[in-house]
Amino acid sequence: PLKAVIYLEKALNSYAMTGRYRNSLECHNFLGSCYESLKIYDKADYHFKTVLSGSEFFSLNKNIFGIYTSLARLYLSMNRYEESIVFCKLAMNLHASPTTADPWLKSAWHTDEQPMIAACIY
């Protein structure tokens, strides 16, 4: 993960400077995972929250479910249980009447068994 951070930080700067913001968000997602593996939780939190806020502006098909579970797992590791529970519930709750703007419909990876990961974290 440490070697990946070096390359991902360079890629993130390059993408941000050239206006490739969707690619930047993918880098943030991977950086969050790397920092979480390295137990540098504050930086992981920053990168995951960036992906979460960016998901509102870009159609990040697979990130909605993943970012909820990533934040739930991160907050569990940080002993911030209440925040972990919030993101677990977001990942577990499939709305009964989704709209086309609903993040669940954008999620290519959402299937009936996917909320089980969040349930396990919970």
MARBA-3410 file (N, C-alpha, C, O; in Angstrom, 1 decimal):
122
0.8,-1.2,0.0,0.0,0.0,0.0,0.8,1.3,0.0,0.4,2.3,-0.6 ~ 2.0,1.2,0.6,2.8,2.4,0.7,3.3,2.8,-0.7,3.3,4.0,-1.1 ~ 3.8,1.8,-1.5,4.2,2.1,-2.8,3.1,2.6,-3.7,3.3,3.5,-4.5 ~ 1.9,2.0,-3.5,0.7,2.4,-4.3,0.4,3.9,-4.0,0.0,4.6,-4.9 ~ 0.5,4.3,-2.7,0.2,5.7,-2.3,1.1,6.7,-3.1,0.6,7.7,-3.5
2.3,6.3,-3.3,3.3,7.2,-4.0,2.8,7.4,-5.4,2.7,8.6,-5.9 ~ 2.4,6.4,-6.1,2.0,6.5,-7.5,0.6,7.1,-7.6,0.3,7.9,-8.5 ~ -0.3,6.7,-6.7,-1.7,7.2,-6.7,-1.7,8.7,-6.4,-2.5,9.4,-7.0 ~ -0.9,9.2,-5.5,-0.8,10.7,-5.2,-0.4,11.4,-6.5,-0.9,12.5,-6.8 ~ 0.6,10.9,-7.2,1.1,11.5,-8.5,-0.1,11.5,-9.5,-0.3,12.5,-10.2
-0.8,10.4,-9.6,-1.9,10.3,-10.6,-3.0,11.2,-10.2,-3.6,11.9,-11.1 ~ -3.3,11.3,-8.9,-4.3,12.2,-8.4,-4.0,13.7,-8.8,-4.9,14.4,-9.3 ~ -2.8,14.1,-8.6,-2.4,15.4,-8.9,-2.5,15.7,-10.4,-3.0,16.7,-10.9 ~ -2.1,14.7,-11.2,-2.2,14.8,-12.7,-3.6,14.9,-13.1,-4.0,15.8,-14.0 ~ -4.5,14.1,-12.6,-5.9,14.1,-13.0,-6.6,15.4,-12.6,-7.4,15.9,-13.4
-6.3,15.8,-11.4,-6.9,17.1,-11.0,-6.5,18.3,-11.8,-7.3,19.2,-12.1 ~ -5.2,18.3,-12.2,-4.7,19.4,-13.0,-5.2,19.4,-14.4,-5.4,20.5,-15.0 ~ -5.6,18.3,-14.9,-6.0,18.2,-16.3,-7.5,18.1,-16.4,-8.1,17.9,-17.5 ~ -8.2,18.2,-15.3,-9.7,18.2,-15.3,-10.4,16.9,-15.4,-11.5,16.8,-15.8 ~ -9.6,15.8,-15.2,-10.2,14.5,-15.2,-10.7,14.1,-13.8,-10.1,13.3,-13.1
-11.8,14.7,-13.4,-12.2,14.6,-12.0,-12.8,13.2,-11.7,-12.7,12.8,-10.5 ~ -13.4,12.6,-12.6,-13.9,11.2,-12.3,-12.8,10.3,-12.0,-12.8,9.5,-11.1 ~ -11.7,10.4,-12.8,-10.5,9.6,-12.5,-9.9,10.0,-11.2,-9.4,9.1,-10.5 ~ -10.0,11.3,-10.8,-9.5,11.7,-9.5,-10.2,11.0,-8.4,-9.6,10.6,-7.4 ~ -11.5,10.9,-8.6,-12.3,10.2,-7.5,-12.0,8.7,-7.4,-11.9,8.2,-6.3
-11.6,8.1,-8.5,-11.2,6.7,-8.4,-9.9,6.6,-7.6,-9.7,5.7,-6.8 ~ -9.0,7.6,-7.9,-7.7,7.6,-7.1,-8.0,7.8,-5.6,-7.4,7.2,-4.8 ~ -8.9,8.7,-5.3,-9.3,9.0,-3.9,-9.7,7.7,-3.3,-9.4,7.4,-2.1 ~ -10.5,6.9,-4.0,-11.1,5.7,-3.5,-9.9,4.7,-3.2,-9.9,4.1,-2.1 ~ -9.0,4.5,-4.1,-7.9,3.6,-3.9,-6.9,4.1,-2.8,-6.4,3.4,-2.0
-6.7,5.4,-2.8,-5.9,6.0,-1.7,-6.5,5.8,-0.3,-5.8,5.5,0.6 ~ -7.8,5.9,-0.2,-8.5,5.6,1.0,-8.2,4.2,1.5,-7.9,4.0,2.7 ~ -8.3,3.3,0.6,-8.1,1.9,0.9,-6.6,1.7,1.3,-6.3,0.9,2.3 ~ -5.7,2.3,0.6,-4.3,2.1,1.0,-4.0,2.7,2.3,-3.3,2.1,3.2 ~ -4.5,3.9,2.6,-4.2,4.5,3.9,-4.9,3.8,5.0,-4.4,3.7,6.1
-6.1,3.2,4.7,-6.7,2.3,5.8,-5.8,1.1,6.1,-5.7,0.7,7.2 ~ -5.2,0.5,5.0,-4.4,-0.6,5.3,-3.1,-0.3,6.1,-2.6,-1.0,6.8 ~ -2.7,1.0,5.8,-1.5,1.5,6.6,-1.8,2.0,8.0,-1.0,2.4,8.7 ~ -3.1,2.0,8.3,-3.6,2.5,9.6,-3.4,4.0,9.7,-3.2,4.5,10.9 ~ -3.4,4.7,8.6,-3.4,6.2,8.6,-4.8,6.6,8.4,-5.2,7.0,7.3
-5.6,6.6,9.5,-7.1,6.7,9.4,-7.6,8.0,9.0,-8.6,8.2,8.3 ~ -6.9,9.1,9.4,-7.4,10.4,9.1,-7.3,10.7,7.6,-8.2,11.2,7.0 ~ -6.2,10.2,6.9,-6.1,10.4,5.5,-7.1,9.5,4.8,-7.7,9.9,3.7 ~ -7.3,8.3,5.3,-8.3,7.4,4.7,-9.7,8.0,4.7,-10.4,8.0,3.7 ~ -10.0,8.6,5.9,-11.3,9.3,6.0,-11.5,10.4,5.0,-12.5,10.5,4.4
-10.4,11.2,4.9,-10.5,12.3,3.9,-10.8,11.8,2.5,-11.6,12.3,1.8 ~ -10.0,10.8,2.1,-10.2,10.3,0.7,-11.6,9.6,0.5,-12.2,9.8,-0.6 ~ -12.0,8.9,1.5,-13.3,8.2,1.3,-14.4,9.3,1.3,-15.4,9.2,0.5 ~ -14.3,10.3,2.1,-15.4,11.3,2.2,-15.4,12.1,0.9,-16.4,12.6,0.4 ~ -14.2,12.3,0.2,-14.1,13.0,-1.1,-14.9,12.1,-2.1,-15.6,12.7,-2.9
-14.7,10.8,-2.1,-15.5,10.0,-3.0,-17.0,10.1,-2.8,-17.8,10.2,-3.7 ~ -17.3,10.1,-1.5,-18.8,10.2,-1.1,-19.4,11.4,-1.6,-20.5,11.4,-2.2 ~ -18.7,12.6,-1.4,-19.3,13.8,-1.9,-19.2,13.9,-3.4,-20.1,14.5,-4.0 ~ -18.2,13.4,-4.0,-18.1,13.4,-5.5,-19.1,12.5,-6.2,-19.4,12.7,-7.3 ~ -19.6,11.5,-5.5,-20.6,10.6,-6.0,-21.9,11.3,-6.4,-22.7,10.8,-7.2
-22.1,12.4,-5.7,-23.3,13.2,-6.0,-23.3,13.9,-7.3,-24.3,14.1,-7.9 ~ -22.1,14.1,-7.8,-21.9,14.9,-9.1,-21.6,14.0,-10.3,-21.8,14.4,-11.4 ~ -21.0,12.8,-10.0,-20.6,12.0,-11.1,-21.3,10.6,-10.9,-21.6,10.2,-9.8 ~ -21.6,10.0,-12.0,-22.2,8.6,-11.9,-21.1,7.6,-11.7,-20.6,7.0,-12.6 ~ -20.9,7.3,-10.4,-19.8,6.4,-10.1,-20.5,5.0,-9.8,-20.9,4.7,-8.7
-20.7,4.3,-10.8,-21.6,3.1,-10.8,-21.3,2.1,-9.7,-22.2,1.6,-9.1 ~ -20.0,1.8,-9.4,-19.8,0.8,-8.4,-19.4,1.4,-7.1,-19.2,0.7,-6.1 ~ -19.3,2.7,-6.9,-18.7,3.3,-5.7,-19.7,3.6,-4.6,-19.4,3.7,-3.5 ~ -21.0,3.7,-4.9,-22.0,4.1,-3.9,-22.0,3.0,-2.8,-21.8,3.3,-1.6 ~ -22.2,1.8,-3.2,-22.2,0.7,-2.2,-20.8,0.6,-1.5,-20.7,0.5,-0.3
-19.8,0.6,-2.3,-18.5,0.4,-1.8,-18.0,1.5,-0.9,-17.3,1.2,0.1 ~ -18.4,2.7,-1.1,-18.0,3.8,-0.2,-18.7,3.7,1.1,-18.1,4.0,2.1 ~ -20.0,3.3,1.1,-20.7,3.1,2.4,-20.0,2.1,3.2,-19.8,2.3,4.4 ~ -19.7,0.9,2.6,-19.0,-0.1,3.4,-17.6,0.2,3.8,-17.1,-0.2,4.8 ~ -16.9,0.9,2.9,-15.5,1.4,3.2,-15.5,2.3,4.4,-14.7,2.2,5.3
-16.5,3.2,4.5,-16.6,4.2,5.6,-17.0,3.4,6.9,-16.5,3.7,7.9 ~ -17.9,2.5,6.7,-18.3,1.7,7.9,-17.2,0.9,8.5,-17.0,0.9,9.7 ~ -16.4,0.3,7.6,-15.2,-0.5,8.0,-14.2,0.4,8.7,-13.6,0.0,9.7 ~ -13.9,1.6,8.0,-12.9,2.5,8.6,-13.3,3.0,9.9,-12.5,3.0,10.9 ~ -14.6,3.4,10.1,-15.0,3.9,11.4,-15.0,2.8,12.5,-14.8,3.1,13.7
-15.3,1.6,12.1,-15.2,0.4,13.0,-13.7,0.3,13.5,-13.5,0.1,14.7 ~ -12.8,0.4,12.6,-11.3,0.3,12.9,-10.9,1.5,13.8,-10.0,1.3,14.6 ~ -11.6,2.6,13.7,-11.2,3.8,14.5,-12.0,3.9,15.8,-11.9,4.8,16.5 ~ -12.8,2.8,16.0,-13.6,2.8,17.2,-14.7,3.9,17.3,-15.1,4.3,18.4 ~ -15.1,4.3,16.1,-16.2,5.3,16.0,-17.4,4.6,15.6,-17.8,4.6,14.4
-18.0,3.9,16.5,-19.0,2.9,16.3,-20.3,3.5,15.8,-21.0,3.0,14.9 ~ -20.7,4.7,16.3,-22.0,5.3,15.9,-21.9,5.7,14.4,-22.9,5.5,13.7 ~ -20.8,6.2,14.0,-20.6,6.6,12.6,-20.6,5.3,11.7,-21.1,5.3,10.6 ~ -20.0,4.3,12.2,-19.9,3.0,11.4,-21.3,2.5,11.2,-21.7,2.0,10.1 ~ -22.1,2.6,12.2,-23.5,2.1,12.2,-24.3,2.9,11.1,-25.1,2.3,10.4
-24.1,4.2,11.1,-24.8,5.0,10.1,-24.5,4.5,8.7,-25.5,4.4,7.9 ~ -23.3,4.3,8.3,-22.9,3.9,7.0,-23.3,2.4,6.7,-23.6,2.0,5.6 ~ -23.3,1.6,7.8,-23.8,0.2,7.6,-25.3,0.2,7.2,-25.7,-0.5,6.3 ~ -26.1,1.1,7.9,-27.5,1.2,7.6,-27.7,1.7,6.2,-28.7,1.3,5.5 ~ -26.9,2.7,5.8,-27.1,3.2,4.4,-26.8,2.1,3.4,-27.5,2.0,2.4
-25.9,1.3,3.6,-25.5,0.2,2.7,-26.6,-0.9,2.7,-26.8,-1.6,1.7 ~ -27.2,-1.1,3.9,-28.2,-2.2,4.0,-29.6,-1.8,3.5,-30.4,-2.7,3.1 ~ -29.9,-0.6,3.5,-31.3,-0.1,3.3,-31.5,0.1,1.8,-31.1,1.2,1.3 ~ -32.2,-0.8,1.1,-32.6,-0.6,-0.3,-34.0,0.0,-0.2,-34.9,-0.5,0.4 ~ -34.1,1.2,-0.8,-35.4,1.9,-0.8,-36.5,1.1,-1.5,-36.2,0.5,-2.6
-37.7,1.2,-1.0,-38.8,0.4,-1.6,-39.2,1.0,-3.0,-39.6,0.2,-3.9 ~ -39.1,2.3,-3.1,-39.5,2.9,-4.4,-38.4,3.8,-4.9,-38.4,5.1,-4.8 ~ -37.3,3.2,-5.5,-36.2,4.0,-5.9,-36.6,4.9,-7.1,-37.4,4.6,-7.9 ~ -35.9,6.0,-7.2,-36.1,6.9,-8.3,-34.8,6.8,-9.2,-33.9,6.2,-8.9 ~ -34.9,7.4,-10.4,-33.8,7.3,-11.3,-32.5,8.0,-10.8,-31.4,7.7,-11.2
-32.7,9.0,-9.8,-31.6,9.7,-9.3,-31.0,9.0,-8.0,-30.0,9.4,-7.5 ~ -31.7,7.9,-7.6,-31.3,7.2,-6.4,-30.0,6.5,-6.6,-29.7,5.8,-7.6 ~ -29.0,6.7,-5.7,-27.7,6.1,-5.8,-27.7,4.5,-6.0,-26.9,4.0,-6.6 ~ -28.8,3.9,-5.4,-28.8,2.4,-5.5,-29.0,2.0,-7.0,-28.5,1.0,-7.4 ~ -29.8,2.8,-7.8,-29.9,2.4,-9.2,-28.7,2.6,-10.0,-28.4,2.0,-11.0
-27.8,3.6,-9.5,-26.5,3.8,-10.2,-25.5,2.7,-9.9,-24.6,2.5,-10.6 ~ -25.8,2.0,-8.8,-24.8,1.0,-8.4,-24.8,-0.3,-9.2,-25.7,-1.1,-9.1 ~ -23.8,-0.5,-10.0,-23.7,-1.7,-10.8,-23.5,-2.9,-10.0,-23.8,-4.0,-10.5 ~ -22.9,-2.8,-8.8,-22.6,-3.9,-8.0,-23.7,-4.3,-7.0,-23.5,-5.3,-6.3 ~ -24.7,-3.5,-7.0,-25.8,-3.8,-6.0,-26.6,-5.0,-6.4,-27.3,-5.0,-7.4
-26.5,-6.1,-5.6,-27.4,-7.2,-5.8,-28.0,-7.6,-4.4,-27.5,-7.0,-3.4 ~ -28.9,-8.5,-4.4,-29.5,-8.8,-3.1,-28.6,-9.2,-2.0,-28.8,-8.9,-0.8 ~ -27.5,-9.8,-2.3,-26.6,-10.3,-1.3,-25.5,-9.2,-0.9,-24.9,-9.4,0.2 ~ -25.3,-8.2,-1.6,-24.3,-7.2,-1.3,-24.5,-6.5,0.1,-23.5,-6.3,0.8 ~ -25.7,-6.2,0.5,-25.8,-5.6,1.9,-25.4,-6.5,3.0,-25.3,-6.1,4.2
-25.1,-7.8,2.7,-24.6,-8.7,3.7,-23.3,-8.2,4.3,-23.0,-8.4,5.5 ~ -22.4,-7.6,3.5,-21.1,-7.1,4.0,-21.4,-6.1,5.0,-20.7,-6.1,6.1 ~ -22.3,-5.1,4.8,-22.6,-4.1,5.7,-23.2,-4.7,7.0,-22.9,-4.3,8.1 ~ -24.0,-5.7,6.8,-24.7,-6.4,8.0,-23.6,-7.0,8.8,-23.7,-7.0,10.1 ~ -22.6,-7.6,8.2,-21.5,-8.2,9.0,-20.7,-7.2,9.7,-20.3,-7.4,10.9
-20.4,-6.1,9.1,-19.7,-5.0,9.8,-20.5,-4.5,11.0,-20.0,-4.2,12.0 ~ -21.8,-4.3,10.7,-22.7,-3.8,11.8,-22.7,-4.7,13.0,-23.4,-4.5,14.0
END
